[in-house]
Amino acid sequence: MKIRIYSVVLLSVFISGLFSCSNNSTEMYKNITGKAGEMIVVISEQSWNGEPGKVLRETLAQPQLALPQDEPIFDLVDVPHAAFKSIFKSTRNIIQTSISSNVEKEEVKFTDDVWAYPQATVQITAKTPDRFVELFSENRDKIISYFISAEKERLTMNYNQYYEKGVYNILDRDFEVTMKVPPGFQIAKEAEDFIWYKYETPEISQGVIFYSYPYVSDSAFTSNYQIRIRDSLLKTHVPGPRDGSYMSTEKRIEPIVNVFKHNGNYATEMRGLWRVENDFMGGPYVSIAELDTDKQRVLVAFGYVYAPSKDKRNFIRQVEAMIYSLKLNNQEENDKLNRQTEMEVTIEG
């Protein structure tokens, strides 16, 4: 059975000059190695070919949602215990398994930065293969969330250090929000309550379309309403390569929607596919719509990827990290209003 993963969102990050001392304060952490989305699984051959390996693959290598072709959430590499040496210990994501009757304590343990920085590791110890499967199944959502958040956090760290100040400043000045995107993003079009910025190479295109519309009722956050607003703006402002072509939402596939809070504000995340009407272009998207209660508006950051003949998982995770860096300049006012709303709900309840 496939597990619905929302999240959170990406790219191999090379962070230099970032070091942290270990517990004995004499050894310096290495930088993480490996590709984005890669995960080392330290496990015996017998367990990998048995039920423990099966449940690991079914969960951690299941298809990422809302991509045009199947791509796994993580690229798993199984490594026997005896081969788990320094070359593997600096990998960004690691699962260590210990399945033996000699295990003293059965547990799932989450530890950051064991051998490198910023690293995410999970240690799973169990007395039998059946107990391993039980422990993993009980914690699978937490394990997936932990590793996906770690991938996203690495990108966020990089964007916080290196970002396109031109885009940042225009969003700050004209839209009273901030967002951090990597250097190289350029503004393609700006209109009233609308801006489109993108990064393009001969092989790929990544972009963010940011806009706002009035918040008139809760219906402003329904999928149909959001798509109708989005498609109207895309048709007007985002032309395709041919005359009469334009970007739009792919309607033949139902979007995946998640309701959550972003920076304490009511928000929805939507994932799906986009297409160009009267042309053959298309790809995945991820968007967030966030309520600015203070200004009674809905802010939308729509991130998309166009990468024909290439895997798209890491590209869309990069865009996801960008749009999730969205911050409202008037967040302090929103915090006050959000607290008042929570108090009212508590009193009424």
Secondary structure, 3 states (H helix, E strand, C coil): CCCCCCCCCCCCCCCCCCCCECCCCCCECEECECCCCEEEEECCHHHHHCHHHHHHHHHHCCECCCCCCCCECCEEEEECHHHCCHHHHCECEEEEEEECCCCCCCEEEEEECCCEECCEEEEEEECCHHHHHHHHHHHHHHHHHHHHHHHHHHHHHHHHHCCCHHHHHHHHHHHCEECCCCCCCEEEEEECCEEEEEEECCCCEEEEEEEEEECCCHHHHCHHHHHHHHHHHHHHHCECCCCCCEEEECCCCCCEEEEEEECCEEEEEEEEEEEEECCCCEEEEEEEEEEECCCCEEEEEEEEEECCCCCCHHHHHHHHHHHCCCEECCHHHHHHHHHHHHHHHHHHC
